[in-house]
Amino acid sequence: MKQIPIVPEGTRLKQGATYLDLHAEHPQSFTARANMVAGPDNWYVPKTDVTYPPWNYLIGVREPARLDATQEAIDEQ
């Protein structure tokens, strides 16, 4: 998880970019609007800063081929 970048509080999100709020009860990816800013209760992860295997894991994908991992490694997480 150390390789997952979190947008600092007060940072304006890039309009049209995809993010995931890891602090949300049920995290879902979303497209940012121009007026969005990271608040103190947001753990926004920008999709552009994360490679596909970790991003896929964060959004709930568990297919080994899409995670670049073996099924045994996935089951251990």
Secondary structure, DSSP 4 states (H G I P E B T S, - for coil): -TTS--PPTTPBPPTT-EEEETTSSS--EEEPPTT-B--TT--EEEGGGS-HHHHHHHTT---HHHHTS-HHHHHH-
